[in-house]
Amino acid sequence: MAANTVRSITEQEWGRLVACAKGQTEPDLVVQGGTILNVYSGELMEANLWVVGNRIAYLGPRVYEGTQAQVIDARGKVVSPGYIEPHAHPFQLYNPMRYAETILARGTTLSVNDNLMLVLGMEFAQVGRFFELMAQLPIKMIWGLRLDPQAHLPEKKHKFGHIPVSRLLKNPYVWQVGEVTDWKSWIDGDEEMRDNALTARAMHKRVEGHAAGVSWDTLNVLTAAGVTADHEAINAEEALRRLRLGVWTTLRHSSLRPDFPQILPELIPQVKNWSRVMMTTDGPTPEYLQNGYTDFLIRHAIELGMDPITAYQLVTINPATYYGVDAEIGGLAPGRIADINVLSNLLNPTPELVIAEGRIVARDGELVEPLKGPSWAEIGMPPVKKLGSPIQPNWFDVYTDGDTFPVMRLSNPAITRREEMPVEKDASGRVVGLVENSEDLCYVSLLQREAEWVCNGVIQHFATSLAGLASSYTGAREYLVLGRDKKAMAAALERVQEIGGGIVIVDENHNVIYELPLIIGGSMGDQTVEELVKASRELLAVLKELGHPHYDPIYTLLFLSSAHLPEVRLSSQGLFEMKTKRVLHPSRTLR
């Protein structure tokens, strides 16, 4: 049976490590005079750290007096383990490389990442190759595998088409399956999902759930089925429910769900054992990263009343233990990989110095040297291709046989509700006047990237004066097009194709008023996180001017075609109602 490992160790490396621990040979690096944050015993202790290669050889009072090692004077500082993000989505406009650079500089030295945007765009061999390339970085980039694509894709042999999850499970950089968004299909006996989850368990890999708002009885079923952790508790009672049923509970504070202020003040007095609790940012959009990353979670938790050492344990030893790698990472002790943060004090978790695998990689929030990433085009994520013929405005026409139409009412950035509205039609069945006669409605379409089919609908509470918006950044990896003017919608999509993918907004004269290129598969940008922060702020500002009433519109663009949230979604089959799993209005074949 396979088990998760972080880094292998050779006989020669083992020999050097043991010899240094005995005091027989010199270390390569020493962190001397600091106060060690010992996450095993839950205490602060004065000690020195000796590092050989990428591992710690010694922790204790021994003072280094040699001449060969690099010595870091940590007097007056707190020395903590590198931070671990147990549940990441490294493609919220940024790409996994830009994400890795940003969080490593803030002290996160291991991230367990969702693979969804990758498997929707890459060939099977390219996914494995990408995992291998990312594994060469000083930050350890580990992966989970989705059991379902979180979107309704055309029927194929496997849920992800050409990519069998069972084969990818053998990859050593894959530590779990999940998050399981379509958990109902799983527990109702979906064979492919069941078999892959059982295979993961047999290989000692984790099964992560996504069980927002489920009852005690349903959580019992999911736990019996094999869910090992869940990050969807939105209040203290839901978090306690998970802990009481033995589910590792990941507390979330993200751009979409900033839950800490609601959960922690009530949860802290009730939890007597924090050893099965973790913390996550759950895929924040770029602007969130101005506050920090895992360091921000620690700081915020402490501000809300959590014991400081406990807060650090939730992002170090706890996730390491959950993934079964606490013998290698998660704490500072002999034999562990030398992922070390040097802090000014315990209450300031943003490190002054970051050491990853025994090497200094960042000072004062800046990388010492840039990380070397892959060629995105070579691994199957090139810019989007322009269609051979122009986009036709009539592709976005809405047809119906009935007297009403199921409008998508946007309740918040992620949730839609069904609103049946009366409609008028012309002789062909095309809906007329519905959007034009109401300032709070827009047309919305999901267009297949080769223009083979289109799913058309109407959305309420997205914007009041939006002429046209097009985005290749979607949960289904197709084109999302919105607006009140079909010609402007077509013009926006033409521009998206011209720039290789991205998000474009045009006015009624088809002038571009906002543009964000996302040239990596049409889903991710090659810009720095700082540049994307500016771009995401500008997107929100432009949409606000156009009457957008919500926050975090990036998630709205992503989720309108994501088949895991209430209530109505766009899909290859048509407008789809999640609760009943039925098509409310079919998609239309274009060719």
C-alpha positions as CSV (number, residue, x, y, z in Angstrom):
1,M,0.0,0.0,0.0
2,A,1.2,3.5,-0.8
3,A,1.5,6.2,1.7
4,N,2.1,10.0,1.4
5,T,5.7,11.1,1.4
6,V,7.2,14.6,1.1
7,R,10.9,14.0,0.2
8,S,12.8,10.8,-0.1
9,I,16.2,10.5,1.6
10,T,19.2,8.7,0.3
11,E,21.7,6.6,2.3
12,Q,24.3,9.3,1.9
13,E,22.0,12.0,3.1
14,W,21.0,9.9,6.0
15,G,24.6,9.3,6.9
16,R,25.4,13.1,6.9
17,L,22.3,13.8,9.0
18,V,23.2,11.3,11.7
19,A,26.8,12.3,11.8
20,C,25.9,15.9,12.3
21,A,23.3,15.0,15.0
22,K,26.2,13.2,16.8
23,G,28.3,16.4,16.6
24,Q,30.9,14.6,14.4
25,T,30.4,16.8,11.3
26,E,29.5,20.4,10.7
27,P,26.0,21.5,9.7
28,D,25.3,23.5,6.5
29,L,23.0,26.1,8.2
30,V,22.4,27.1,11.9
31,V,19.6,29.1,13.3
32,Q,21.0,30.2,16.7
33,G,19.8,32.0,19.7
34,G,16.1,32.0,18.9
35,T,12.9,31.0,20.7
36,I,11.6,27.8,19.1
37,L,7.8,27.4,18.7
38,N,7.5,23.8,19.6
39,V,4.2,22.7,18.1
40,Y,4.6,19.1,19.6
41,S,4.7,20.2,23.2
42,G,2.8,23.5,22.7
43,E,5.5,25.6,24.3
44,L,8.2,28.2,23.5
45,M,11.7,27.0,24.2
46,E,15.2,28.4,23.8
47,A,17.1,26.2,21.4
48,N,19.4,26.2,18.4
49,L,18.7,24.4,15.1
50,W,21.3,22.7,13.0
51,V,20.5,21.8,9.4
52,V,22.2,19.4,7.0
53,G,21.0,19.5,3.4
54,N,17.3,19.9,3.5
55,R,16.7,18.4,7.0
56,I,17.1,19.4,10.6
57,A,19.9,17.4,12.3
58,Y,19.8,18.8,15.8
59,L,17.6,20.9,18.1
60,G,18.8,21.9,21.5
61,P,21.3,23.9,23.5
62,R,24.4,23.0,21.6
63,V,26.1,26.2,20.4
64,Y,27.7,26.2,17.0
65,E,31.4,27.2,17.1
66,G,32.5,26.0,13.7
67,T,33.4,28.0,10.6
68,Q,31.7,26.2,7.7
69,A,28.0,26.7,8.3
70,Q,25.8,29.7,7.4
71,V,24.7,31.1,10.7
72,I,21.4,33.0,11.2
73,D,21.3,35.0,14.4
74,A,17.8,34.6,15.8
75,R,18.3,36.3,19.1
76,G,15.0,38.0,20.1
77,K,13.1,36.2,17.4
78,V,10.6,33.4,17.4
79,V,11.4,30.4,15.1
80,S,8.4,28.5,13.8
81,P,7.8,25.7,11.3
82,G,6.8,26.6,7.8
83,Y,3.1,27.0,7.3
84,I,0.8,24.5,5.5
85,E,-2.2,25.3,3.4
86,P,-4.4,22.1,3.4
87,H,-7.0,23.2,0.9
88,A,-6.0,25.6,-2.0
89,H,-7.3,26.6,-5.4
90,P,-4.1,28.1,-7.0
91,F,-5.9,29.5,-10.1
92,Q,-8.1,32.4,-9.1
93,L,-7.0,34.5,-12.1
94,Y,-3.4,33.9,-10.9
95,N,-1.7,30.7,-12.0
96,P,-0.1,28.1,-9.7
97,M,3.4,29.6,-10.2
98,R,2.4,33.1,-9.3
99,Y,0.5,31.7,-6.3
100,A,3.5,29.7,-5.2
101,E,5.8,32.7,-5.3
102,T,3.4,34.9,-3.3
103,I,2.6,32.5,-0.5
104,L,6.2,31.2,-0.1
105,A,7.4,34.7,0.5
106,R,4.8,34.9,3.4
107,G,6.0,31.6,5.0
108,T,3.7,28.9,3.5
109,T,6.1,26.1,2.5
110,L,3.5,23.4,1.5
111,S,0.2,23.8,-0.3
112,V,-2.3,21.0,-1.0
113,N,-4.0,22.1,-4.2
114,D,-7.2,21.5,-6.2
115,N,-6.5,20.2,-9.7
116,L,-9.8,21.2,-11.4
117,M,-8.6,23.9,-13.8
118,L,-5.8,21.6,-14.9
119,V,-7.7,18.4,-15.7
120,L,-10.3,20.4,-17.7
121,G,-7.6,21.7,-20.0
122,M,-4.6,19.2,-20.1
123,E,-4.0,15.8,-21.5
124,F,-3.4,13.0,-19.0
125,A,0.3,12.8,-19.5
126,Q,0.6,16.6,-19.2
127,V,-1.1,16.6,-15.8
128,G,1.5,14.1,-14.4
129,R,4.3,16.1,-16.0
130,F,3.0,19.3,-14.5
131,F,2.9,17.7,-11.0
132,E,6.5,16.6,-11.5
133,L,7.7,20.1,-12.6
134,M,6.0,21.8,-9.7
135,A,7.5,19.3,-7.3
136,Q,11.0,20.8,-8.1
137,L,10.1,24.0,-6.4
138,P,11.3,24.9,-2.8
139,I,7.6,25.2,-1.9
140,K,6.0,21.8,-1.9
141,M,3.0,21.8,-4.3
142,I,0.8,18.8,-3.5
143,W,-2.4,17.9,-5.2
144,G,-5.9,16.6,-4.7
145,L,-8.0,15.0,-7.4
146,R,-11.6,15.8,-8.0
147,L,-14.0,12.9,-8.2
148,D,-16.4,15.0,-10.2
149,P,-15.8,17.9,-12.7
150,Q,-18.1,20.3,-10.9
151,A,-19.7,21.1,-14.2
152,H,-22.0,19.2,-16.6
153,L,-19.6,18.1,-19.4
154,P,-20.6,16.2,-22.6
155,E,-20.9,12.5,-21.9
156,K,-17.5,10.7,-22.2
157,K,-15.9,7.5,-20.9
158,H,-14.7,9.2,-17.7
159,K,-16.1,12.2,-15.9
160,F,-13.1,14.2,-17.0
161,G,-13.2,12.8,-20.5
162,H,-9.7,11.6,-21.3
163,I,-8.3,11.7,-17.8
164,P,-9.0,8.6,-15.6
165,V,-8.7,9.7,-11.9
166,S,-7.7,6.1,-10.9
167,R,-4.4,6.4,-12.8
168,L,-3.5,9.8,-11.5
169,L,-4.0,8.5,-7.9
170,K,-0.8,6.6,-8.3
171,N,1.1,9.9,-8.6
172,P,3.2,10.5,-5.4
173,Y,2.3,14.2,-5.4
174,V,-1.4,13.3,-5.1
175,W,-2.5,13.1,-1.4
176,Q,-6.2,13.1,-1.6
177,V,-9.4,12.9,-3.6
178,G,-11.9,15.8,-3.3
179,E,-13.3,18.1,-2.6
180,V,-16.4,16.0,-3.3
181,T,-18.9,18.6,-4.4
182,D,-21.3,16.1,-6.0
183,W,-21.5,14.1,-2.8
184,K,-25.1,13.1,-3.4
185,S,-24.2,11.1,-6.5
186,W,-21.3,9.5,-4.6
187,I,-23.4,8.3,-1.7
188,D,-26.2,7.3,-4.1
189,G,-23.8,4.8,-5.7
190,D,-22.0,6.5,-8.6
191,E,-19.6,3.7,-9.5
192,E,-16.7,5.8,-10.8
193,M,-16.7,8.1,-7.8
194,R,-17.1,5.2,-5.4
195,D,-14.3,3.2,-6.9
196,N,-11.9,6.1,-6.9
197,A,-12.7,7.0,-3.3
198,L,-12.1,3.4,-2.2
199,T,-8.9,3.3,-4.1
200,A,-7.7,6.4,-2.4
201,R,-8.5,5.0,1.0
202,A,-6.7,1.8,0.2
203,M,-3.6,3.9,-0.7
204,H,-3.9,5.8,2.7
205,K,-4.9,9.0,0.8
206,R,-7.6,11.3,2.1
207,V,-11.2,11.9,1.0
208,E,-12.1,15.6,1.4
209,G,-15.8,16.6,1.5
210,H,-17.7,19.7,0.5
211,A,-20.9,19.4,2.7
212,A,-22.2,22.9,3.1
213,G,-25.2,23.0,5.5
214,V,-25.8,19.3,5.7
215,S,-27.8,17.8,8.6
216,W,-26.4,15.6,11.4
217,D,-27.9,12.5,9.6
218,T,-26.4,13.4,6.2
219,L,-23.0,14.1,7.8
220,N,-23.2,10.6,9.3
221,V,-23.7,9.1,5.9
222,L,-20.8,11.1,4.4
223,T,-18.5,10.1,7.2
224,A,-19.5,6.4,6.9
225,A,-18.8,6.7,3.1
226,G,-15.3,7.8,3.9
227,V,-15.1,11.6,4.2
228,T,-12.1,12.5,6.3
229,A,-12.2,16.3,6.3
230,D,-14.5,19.1,5.4
231,H,-14.0,22.9,5.1
232,E,-17.6,24.0,4.6
233,A,-18.7,24.7,8.2
234,I,-20.1,28.3,8.2
235,N,-21.0,28.5,11.9
236,A,-19.8,27.1,15.2
237,E,-22.5,24.4,15.4
238,E,-21.6,23.0,12.0
239,A,-17.9,22.9,13.0
240,L,-18.7,21.1,16.2
241,R,-20.9,18.7,14.3
242,R,-17.9,17.7,12.2
243,L,-15.6,17.3,15.1
244,R,-18.1,15.2,17.0
245,L,-18.4,12.8,14.1
246,G,-14.6,12.4,13.8
247,V,-14.3,14.6,10.6
248,W,-11.2,16.8,10.5
249,T,-12.6,20.3,10.5
250,T,-11.0,23.0,8.3
251,L,-12.0,26.5,9.3
252,R,-12.3,28.8,6.3
253,H,-11.6,32.5,5.9
254,S,-11.6,33.4,2.2
255,S,-12.5,36.3,0.0
256,L,-15.9,34.7,-0.8
257,R,-16.5,33.3,2.7
258,P,-14.8,35.4,5.4
259,D,-16.1,33.2,8.2
260,F,-13.7,33.7,11.1
261,P,-15.6,36.6,12.8
262,Q,-18.8,34.5,12.8
263,I,-17.3,31.2,13.8
264,L,-14.3,31.7,16.1
265,P,-15.7,33.8,19.0
266,E,-18.4,31.1,19.6
267,L,-16.2,28.1,18.8
268,I,-13.2,29.0,20.9
269,P,-14.8,28.5,24.3
270,Q,-16.4,25.2,23.2
271,V,-13.5,23.3,21.7
272,K,-11.4,21.4,24.2
273,N,-9.2,19.6,21.7
274,W,-7.9,21.5,18.6
275,S,-5.7,18.6,17.3
276,R,-8.2,17.8,14.5
277,V,-8.8,21.4,13.3
278,M,-7.0,23.2,10.4
279,M,-7.4,26.6,8.7
280,T,-7.6,27.5,5.0
281,T,-8.0,30.5,2.7
282,D,-10.0,28.3,0.3
283,G,-8.9,29.9,-3.0
284,P,-9.0,33.7,-2.4
285,T,-9.2,36.1,-5.2
286,P,-6.2,38.3,-5.7
287,E,-7.2,41.3,-3.6
288,Y,-7.4,39.2,-0.5
289,L,-3.7,38.4,-0.8
290,Q,-2.8,41.9,0.1
291,N,-3.5,41.0,3.7
292,G,-1.2,38.0,3.5
293,Y,-2.0,34.3,3.3
294,T,-1.6,31.7,6.0
295,D,0.1,34.3,8.1
296,F,-3.1,36.4,7.9
297,L,-5.2,33.4,9.1
298,I,-2.9,33.1,12.2
299,R,-3.0,36.8,12.9
300,H,-6.8,37.0,12.5
301,A,-7.4,33.9,14.7
302,I,-5.3,35.4,17.5
303,E,-7.1,38.7,17.2
304,L,-10.4,36.9,17.6
305,G,-9.2,35.2,20.8
306,M,-7.5,32.0,19.8
307,D,-4.4,31.0,21.9
308,P,-1.4,31.9,19.7
309,I,0.3,28.6,19.9
310,T,-2.9,26.8,19.0
311,A,-3.3,29.1,16.0
312,Y,0.1,28.1,14.7
313,Q,-0.6,24.4,15.3
314,L,-3.7,24.6,13.1
315,V,-1.4,25.4,10.1
316,T,1.6,23.3,10.9
317,I,1.5,20.1,12.8
318,N,-2.3,19.5,12.4
319,P,-2.4,19.4,8.6
320,A,0.9,17.5,8.6
321,T,-0.7,14.9,10.9
322,Y,-3.9,14.8,8.8
323,Y,-2.0,14.0,5.6
324,G,0.2,11.4,7.5
325,V,3.5,13.3,6.9
326,D,4.1,14.6,10.4
327,A,7.4,12.6,10.6
328,E,8.7,14.9,7.8
329,I,7.0,18.3,8.1
330,G,4.8,20.3,10.4
331,G,7.3,20.9,13.2
332,L,10.9,21.7,14.1
333,A,12.7,18.5,15.2
334,P,15.5,16.2,14.0
335,G,14.8,14.4,10.8
336,R,12.2,16.9,9.7
337,I,12.5,18.9,6.5
338,A,14.0,22.3,7.3
339,D,11.0,24.5,6.5
340,I,11.6,27.3,9.0
341,N,10.1,30.8,9.5
342,V,11.9,33.4,11.6
343,L,9.4,35.9,13.1
344,S,9.9,39.2,14.9
345,N,7.5,37.9,17.7
346,L,4.8,35.3,18.3
347,L,2.0,37.8,17.5
348,N,3.4,38.7,14.1
349,P,3.2,35.5,12.0
350,T,4.5,37.3,8.8
351,P,8.1,36.0,8.7
352,E,11.2,38.2,8.4
353,L,13.0,35.2,6.9
354,V,11.7,32.1,5.2
355,I,13.8,28.9,4.9
356,A,12.5,26.2,2.7
357,E,14.3,22.8,2.4
358,G,17.3,24.2,4.3
359,R,17.8,27.3,2.0
360,I,16.9,30.9,2.6
361,V,14.2,31.6,0.0
362,A,12.7,34.9,1.2
363,R,13.5,38.0,3.3
364,D,10.9,40.6,4.4
365,G,8.2,39.3,2.2
366,E,10.3,39.1,-1.0
367,L,11.8,36.0,-2.7
368,V,15.6,35.9,-2.8
369,E,15.3,34.6,-6.3
370,P,12.4,33.9,-8.7
371,L,11.0,30.4,-9.0
372,K,11.4,28.7,-12.3
373,G,8.1,27.5,-13.8
374,P,6.9,25.4,-16.7
375,S,6.1,26.5,-20.2
376,W,2.3,26.7,-20.1
377,A,1.8,26.2,-23.8
378,E,4.0,23.1,-23.9
379,I,1.9,21.4,-21.1
380,G,-1.4,22.0,-22.8
381,M,-2.5,25.4,-21.5
382,P,-2.0,27.7,-24.5
383,P,-4.1,30.9,-25.2
384,V,-7.6,30.4,-26.5
385,K,-8.0,30.0,-30.2
386,K,-10.1,32.3,-32.3
387,L,-13.1,30.8,-34.1
388,G,-12.9,30.6,-37.8
389,S,-16.1,32.7,-38.2
390,P,-17.4,35.8,-36.4
391,I,-19.5,35.5,-33.2
392,Q,-23.2,35.9,-34.1
393,P,-25.4,37.9,-31.8
394,N,-28.3,35.6,-32.5
395,W,-26.5,32.8,-30.8
396,F,-27.6,34.5,-27.6
397,D,-31.3,34.5,-28.4
398,V,-33.6,32.8,-25.9
399,Y,-36.3,30.5,-27.1
400,T,-39.0,28.8,-25.2
401,D,-42.2,26.8,-25.7
402,G,-43.8,28.0,-22.6
403,D,-45.4,31.2,-21.3
404,T,-42.8,31.6,-18.5
405,F,-39.0,31.3,-18.4
406,P,-36.8,30.2,-15.4
407,V,-34.7,33.3,-14.7
408,M,-31.5,33.0,-12.7
409,R,-31.8,35.4,-9.7
410,L,-28.3,36.1,-8.4
411,S,-28.7,36.3,-4.6
412,N,-25.0,36.7,-3.7
413,P,-21.7,36.1,-5.6
414,A,-22.2,32.3,-5.5
415,I,-25.9,31.5,-5.1
416,T,-28.7,31.7,-7.7
417,R,-32.4,31.2,-7.2
418,R,-35.1,30.3,-9.7
419,E,-37.6,33.0,-10.7
420,E,-40.3,32.0,-13.2
421,M,-41.1,35.1,-15.2
422,P,-43.9,35.6,-17.8
423,V,-42.6,36.1,-21.4
424,E,-43.7,37.3,-24.8
425,K,-42.5,35.5,-27.9
426,D,-42.4,36.1,-31.6
427,A,-43.6,33.6,-34.2
428,S,-40.3,31.5,-33.9
429,G,-40.6,31.2,-30.2
430,R,-37.9,33.7,-29.5
431,V,-38.4,35.6,-26.2
432,V,-38.7,39.3,-26.9
433,G,-38.8,42.3,-24.6
434,L,-38.1,40.5,-21.3
435,V,-34.6,41.9,-20.8
436,E,-35.2,45.2,-22.7
437,N,-38.2,46.1,-20.5
438,S,-36.5,45.5,-17.1
439,E,-33.3,47.2,-16.1
440,D,-32.4,44.5,-13.6
441,L,-32.1,41.7,-16.2
442,C,-29.3,40.6,-18.5
443,Y,-28.9,37.8,-21.1
444,V,-26.5,35.1,-20.0
445,S,-25.0,32.4,-22.1
446,L,-22.5,29.6,-21.8
447,L,-20.9,29.0,-25.2
448,Q,-18.8,26.0,-26.0
449,R,-15.3,27.1,-27.1
450,E,-15.7,25.7,-30.6
451,A,-19.2,27.1,-30.8
452,E,-20.8,23.7,-31.1
453,W,-23.5,24.5,-28.6
454,V,-24.8,27.3,-26.5
455,C,-26.9,27.4,-23.2
456,N,-28.9,30.6,-23.1
457,G,-30.7,32.2,-20.1
458,V,-31.6,35.3,-18.3
459,I,-30.1,36.5,-15.1
460,Q,-31.4,39.0,-12.5
461,H,-29.3,41.1,-10.1
462,F,-26.1,40.9,-12.1
463,A,-26.0,44.5,-13.5
464,T,-28.4,47.2,-14.6
465,S,-26.5,48.9,-17.5
466,L,-24.1,46.2,-18.8
467,A,-23.9,46.2,-22.6
468,G,-21.7,43.2,-22.9
469,L,-19.2,41.1,-20.9
470,A,-17.4,38.0,-22.0
471,S,-15.1,35.7,-20.0
472,S,-13.1,32.6,-20.7
473,Y,-12.6,32.2,-17.0
474,T,-15.5,29.8,-16.0
475,G,-16.0,26.7,-14.0
476,A,-16.9,24.7,-17.1
477,R,-13.9,26.1,-19.1
478,E,-16.2,27.5,-21.8
479,Y,-17.2,31.1,-22.6
480,L,-19.5,33.0,-20.4
481,V,-21.3,35.9,-22.0
482,L,-23.6,38.4,-20.3
483,G,-25.2,41.7,-21.2
484,R,-28.3,43.6,-22.3
485,D,-27.2,44.1,-25.9
486,K,-26.5,40.9,-27.9
487,K,-24.3,42.7,-30.4
488,A,-22.2,44.1,-27.6
489,M,-22.0,40.6,-26.1
490,A,-20.7,39.3,-29.4
491,A,-18.1,42.2,-29.6
492,A,-16.9,41.4,-26.1
493,L,-16.4,37.8,-26.9
494,E,-14.6,38.7,-30.2
495,R,-12.1,40.7,-28.1
496,V,-11.6,37.9,-25.6
497,Q,-10.5,35.7,-28.4
498,E,-8.2,38.4,-29.8
499,I,-6.3,38.7,-26.5
500,G,-5.9,35.0,-26.1
501,G,-8.5,34.6,-23.4
502,G,-9.6,36.7,-20.4
503,I,-12.4,39.0,-19.2
504,V,-13.7,41.9,-21.4
505,I,-16.4,44.4,-20.8
506,V,-17.7,46.7,-23.7
507,D,-20.1,49.6,-23.7
508,E,-23.1,50.1,-26.1
509,N,-20.8,51.4,-28.8
510,H,-18.6,48.3,-28.4
511,N,-15.7,50.3,-26.9
512,V,-13.7,48.2,-24.5
513,I,-14.1,49.6,-20.9
514,Y,-12.4,46.8,-19.1
515,E,-9.9,44.1,-20.3
516,L,-8.0,41.5,-18.4
517,P,-5.9,39.0,-20.5
518,L,-5.8,35.5,-19.1
519,I,-3.6,33.8,-21.7
520,I,-2.9,30.5,-19.8
521,G,-5.7,28.3,-21.1
522,G,-8.0,31.3,-21.0
523,S,-8.4,30.7,-17.3
524,M,-5.3,32.1,-15.7
525,G,-3.0,35.1,-16.1
526,D,0.7,35.4,-16.3
527,Q,0.6,38.7,-14.4
528,T,2.0,39.1,-10.9
529,V,-0.4,38.9,-8.0
530,E,0.1,42.6,-7.4
531,E,-0.9,43.4,-11.0
532,L,-4.0,41.1,-10.6
533,V,-4.9,42.8,-7.4
534,K,-5.2,46.1,-9.3
535,A,-7.1,44.4,-12.2
536,S,-9.6,42.7,-9.9
537,R,-10.2,46.0,-8.0
538,E,-10.8,47.7,-11.4
539,L,-13.2,44.9,-12.4
540,L,-15.3,45.4,-9.3
541,A,-15.3,49.2,-9.7
542,V,-16.4,49.0,-13.4
543,L,-19.2,46.5,-12.6
544,K,-20.4,48.7,-9.7
545,E,-20.7,51.6,-12.1
546,L,-22.8,49.3,-14.3
547,G,-25.1,48.4,-11.4
548,H,-23.6,45.2,-10.0
549,P,-24.8,44.8,-6.4
550,H,-22.6,42.1,-5.1
551,Y,-18.9,41.6,-4.0
552,D,-16.3,39.2,-5.5
553,P,-17.6,39.1,-9.1
554,I,-14.7,36.8,-10.0
555,Y,-16.4,34.0,-8.2
556,T,-19.7,34.8,-9.9
557,L,-18.0,34.3,-13.3
558,L,-16.5,31.1,-12.1
559,F,-19.6,29.6,-10.5
560,L,-22.4,30.4,-12.9
561,S,-21.5,27.2,-14.7
562,S,-20.4,25.2,-11.7
563,A,-22.8,22.4,-11.0
564,H,-22.6,22.1,-7.2
565,L,-24.3,25.2,-5.8
566,P,-27.9,26.2,-5.5
567,E,-30.1,26.6,-7.5
568,V,-29.9,27.1,-11.3
569,R,-26.7,26.8,-13.4
570,L,-25.6,27.0,-17.0
571,S,-24.4,23.7,-18.5
572,S,-23.8,21.8,-21.7
573,Q,-27.2,20.2,-21.3
574,G,-29.0,23.5,-20.6
575,L,-30.3,25.5,-17.7
576,F,-29.9,23.0,-14.9
577,E,-31.7,22.9,-11.5
578,M,-29.4,21.4,-8.9
579,K,-31.9,20.2,-6.3
580,T,-34.0,18.2,-8.8
581,K,-31.1,17.5,-11.2
582,R,-33.3,18.3,-14.2
583,V,-32.9,20.5,-17.2
584,L,-35.2,23.5,-17.1
585,H,-34.4,24.7,-20.5
586,P,-32.2,22.8,-23.0
587,S,-29.0,24.0,-24.6
588,R,-29.0,24.7,-28.4
589,T,-26.8,23.0,-31.0
590,L,-25.1,25.5,-33.2
591,R,-23.3,23.1,-35.5
